[in-house]
C-alpha cells in the first residue's frame, strides 16, 4: 500500500470516527498530561494514553520522534484487551502501516 493511499484511509477513518473519539477518554487533550503521565497511564493499560503516546512518538509531537517507541505503544493499542475501542485500534493500525513500524 502506498503512502498516499494510507493517508487517504487515515483521513477517511478520522472523519468516520470523530464522534467515537469525542466520547473517548483522551487524556492528553482533556487534562493536558505530559508524556510522563501518559506513560504511567499506558502502563496501567489505558488505551487512549497508549494511542496518544504512539501518535506523539510517530509524529514527533511534543517529544523527540522515536518510531521504536511509537511501534511499542501502537502495538499495545492494537493488542489491548479492551476491544470496545475500535476507533483507537483501527487508527493505530493505519499509523503502524503509514510509518512502516514493522521495520522498528
C-alpha angles and dihedrals in degrees: 000000000000128000095251092052092050092049090051090051091049092052092047093048091047091055092047094048100043092104091050093050091048088060095042122098098253102181099186094059100035099043103020091233118177125231092268093058091043090052090054090051092045091055087056090056098259103161096200091053091047091050094046092050092048092053093043092053094042093052098031090238111165089338136062109277108259117169093187090059090042090054091048095052096040090049087054089053093049092048096039114135091226098083092173091085095076094155092062092045095049095048091044088056091052092050088047090056097037093054092038090234093173084080093062 
